[in-house]
């Protein structure tokens, strides 16, 4: 799948939650996912501010994509996502 295809794909939180529930039944609702995300951000703030910057960049760029706006650096976004997925 090309980067353009990924960037032009609409983000569907319900599809993401369904996929996550297959591998991690902890996420059975959007609320649980949001709680986990907030918890992760809180923990990163305490322990790893560099990683928090990366998460923040990804979340900001994803929000722009959801609204149909361009991201400033698609290559950087792709690299950050790949980096986090590889951990």
C-alpha positions, 0 to 999 in steps of 0.5 A: 500500500502506498503512502498516498493510499494511506494518507487518503484513507479515512480513519475509522475508529470503529474499525480500529477498535474492532481490530484491537479487540481481536488482539487485545480484548481490553479495548471493547469500547471507544471510551476504554481506548480513549482512557488507555490513550490518556493513560499512555500519554500521562505515563510518557510525560513522566518517563519518556518526553521524547516518545511523548513528542512522537505520539503527539506529532502522530495524533496531531497529524492524524487529526489533520488527516481526519479533517481532510487537511494536509500534514506538514511532512508525510514522510516523517509521519510514516517513519514515526508510525513505523517506529512505534509499530516496530516496538 
